[in-house]
């Protein structure tokens, strides 16, 4: 219809070339046209092995705003979402995508990340709970509190609440016993030779990282672990966006780190993190180029495809 073409053309020119209109609809009751505003935001990617070639992908962002028109196609400015608000919404959703991409990377890489010594050290309080359950079938409240400072007692309680929320433990009189998920994971890690304890602990820690990374980051303040997650994300995010492995130099990863997280990473620290990620098979290296692995990227794309399209939260 010519009306629909006219509306789409107006939206493009009024809101800018990063904004477009869904199919306009005419409301018979109000006698006016309405269209949802969206953005197919371009993302330009580069594989450092082929620096002269650019890869362009589009990030689909829905429900950026709404535009209204009279029956005669006059723009109803007051009723419509303003251009400034649309731009702010797009920027907010791009930030949401950054957080979502990191979450995807963490969920798919959790099994690798928990094999890094610094991660295991951070989760020592959880491993203490696991060991107590394996040894005594219960974690006594008195044992949790005994000979610990008030600060460490509070921290231990936060860990217990985290485990309880994931059904790894459940509250009983005087303490905690194994929860359903704890028992399910344990059965999966048992063999004819008995329980593979280290494999079992890694499986529990992986599940915690997968399901509660944002809580670990925000509540437990795991700042020492974040640079590793950030570097891993800088390597995988362009591959997730391109839906194929992107190969990057150390310099490109450092630049991406600064662009994404605002701070700079020390060259020695970056080299250490990259080699550490490779040692646990989270990433690979070919000559001077770092990239993700085919298996992990496939898992990440599966996670991405199961997520809803980017859109503002429903008020």
N, C-alpha and C positions, 0 to 999 in steps of 0.2 A: 504494500500500500504506500502511496505517496506520502501520507501523513507520518507513517513510521519512518520513512527515509528522512523526512524533514526534521523530525524530533532527534533522530540519531545524529544527523549532521549538526544540529544546534548544540547538542550535548558535547560533541567533540570540540567544537570551536569555543564554547563557553567555558568548559571545565579544563581543557587542555588535552594534548595528544596522548596522555597516559590514561585518560578516562574514556570510557565508552558506555553505551546504553544497552541494556537488555531489550528484548522485544517490547515496544510500547503497548500498553493496554488501554482501551477506552472504557470508562465506567459509565454505564447508562444512567445510574442514579444521580451521580454528581455532575454528569455531562462534562467530564474533563478527562484528559489523557494523563497517564502515569507511567513512568519507567524507572526501573531500578538501575542505579549507576554501579558500574563495576570497573575493574582495572585488570588488564593483562600486562603485568609489569615486566619489562624486559630485563633479563639478567645476562650480562656478557661474561663469558667464561673463556679461559685460555689454558690449554695444555702446554706446559713449558717445553715439551719435546718438539712442538710445532708452533713457535711463537708468532708466526705470520698468519696463523689461522685463528679466527674467532668463532666461538660457539655461542649461539644466542638461544636462550630458552625463555619461556614466559611463565611467570608465576600468576596463577589465576586468583584474583581477590574479589570476592562477591560482597554485595550489600554495602557498598561504600556510601551510598546515599540514595535519595529519591528525588526525581524531578517531576514537576506537574505542569501541565499546559491546559489552556482552555480548549473548548471544542474547536475554536478557530486557530488553535496552535500558538496562542500568545503565551509566553513563558510566565509562570506564576512564581515570581522570585521569592516572595515572603514564605510561601508554603514549601518551597524546594530547599534541599540541603545546599548550603553555600559552598562555593569553590574552596575556600580556606578550610572549612570543616572536612571536605572530601580529601584534601591533601593531608590533613592531620590524621584522618582515619587510615589512609593508605600507609603513611609512615608508621603508625601504631601497629598495623597488621604486618608490615615488613619486620618490625621488631619482634612481633609474635612468631613470625616464621624463623627468625634467628634462634629464638628459644626452642621452638619446635624441632628445628634441625639438630640442635645440640642434644635434645632429649632423645631423638631417634638414634643418634650416634651412641649415646650412653647405653640405651636399651640393647642395641645390637652388639656392642663391644664389651658388655659387662663381664662376660666370662674371661676375657683377656685382661681387663683392667684389674680385676681382683687378684691376678697373679703377680702384679707389680708389688714389690716389697713395701713401698710407702702406703699403699692401699691396705695391705694386710695389717700393717702396724696400727693404722687408724682404727681398724675394726677389732682390736684386741679385746675391748670390753664385751663385744658380741661373742667372740670365740671363747671367752671365759664362761659365758652363759651356756654355750653349746657343750663345753667340756663338763660342766657341772651336771647337765642333763644326761650326758653319756655315762658319767660316773655314778650319779646318785638318783637319776630319774626325776630330780626336782631341784629347783633353785630356791633356797630358803631366804626369806627376807632378812633374817639376822646376818646371814653370810654376805649378802649384798652390801649391808651397811657397815659391817665390822671393820674397825681400824682405818676407816676412810674419812677424809676431811668432808666438811659439809658440801663443798663445791663438787667433789668427786661423787658424793652420794647422789646429789641432784643429777649429775651427768649419767650415773648408772641407771637411775629411775627413768630418764628420758630414753635410754636405749631399751629398757624393758618395755616401755610403752610402745616404742617403735616395733619391737618384735611381736608384741601382743596384737598390735593393729594389723600385722601381716599374718596372724594366726600361726606364728612359729611357736609361741608359748601361749598358755592360758592360765588365768588366775585360779588358784586353789587356796584353801586355808593355809596360811603360813608361808606362801610363796607362789611359785609358778611351776607348771609341768609342761611337757611337750604338747604343742598344738597340732592340729590336723596337717598343716602344710609341712611342719617339721618332720612328722612321721612319713608323709608321702615322699619327701625328698630323701629321707634316710633309706627307704625301701629301694629307691632308684639307684642308690650308691652302694648297695650291698651286693656281694658276689659270693661264690662258693667258699672263698677264703675269709669271708666276713666283711665288715664295714671298712671301706676305704675312707679313713677319717679325713685326710686332707682334701680329697675330692668332695666329700660331703660338706666340709666347711666352705670350700670355694663355691659350691652350688648354692648354699644359703646366702653367702655374701653377694653372689651374682644377682640373686633374686631381690635382695634388699636394694642394691644399686639400681636395678632395672625399675623397681616399683616406687622407690622413695628417694631418688637422687635429688629432687628439688628440696625435700625436707632435710636431707643431709647437708645440702649446700646452705640453706637459709637458717635452719635451727641449730645444727651442729657446727656450722661455720668451718667447713672443711677447706679453708683457703689454701692449704698446702697441696691439696689434691687438684685444685682447679686448673693450674697451668697444664697439667697432663691432659685433662678433659678438653681444654681449650685448643691445644695443639691437635689432638685427635679430631676435633670438630673442624678445624681449619683445613685439614686434609680431606675429610669426607664430605663436607657440605657442598663444595663445587661438584663432586661426583654425584651426589644425590640430585642436585639441580640439573646436571647434564644427563643423568641416568646412564652414565658410563664412567669408567675410571679416568680420573684426571691426574696427570703426573706433575708434581711441583718440585721446584728447587727449594733448598733451605731458605734462601733469600725471599722467595715468594711466600713461603709459610710465615716467615717473620713479619712480612708486610701485612698479610691477611690477619695475623694475630693483633697487630696494632689497630687495623681498620675495624676489626670486629669487637675488640674488648677495651680499646682505648689506651692500654699501657703497652710498653715495650718489653720484650722477653730477652733476657741476657743470652748472648750467643752460646756460651758454655752450657747454660741451662737448656736451651733449645736442642742442642746436639745430644745432651744427655737424655732428654725426654724422647726424642726421635728414636734413638738407639734402644731405649727401654721399651717403647711401644713395639718396635720391630722384634725384640727378644721374646715378647709374649704373643707374637703373630697377630697383633692388631693392625699393623701396616706392613708394607713391603718396600724394598729399595732396589732400584735398577740403575746402577751407575750413580749419577748425581741427582736422580729423580726419586722422590718419595710418592707413594700412592697407597690407597687402601687395598684390601684383598677382594677378589671376586666374590667369595662366600659372604663376607660381612656386608659388602655393598648390596648384594641380592637380598639379604635379610633386612637391610635398611629400607630398600625400595618397597619391600612387602609391608613394612610398618607404615611407611609414608602413604601408600595407596589405601590403607585401611582407615586413615585419618580423614575427618571431614575437611571440606574446602575451607580456606581461610575466610573468615567472616567475623564481624564484631559480635561479641556476646549478646545474647538476647536480654534486653532490659527487664 
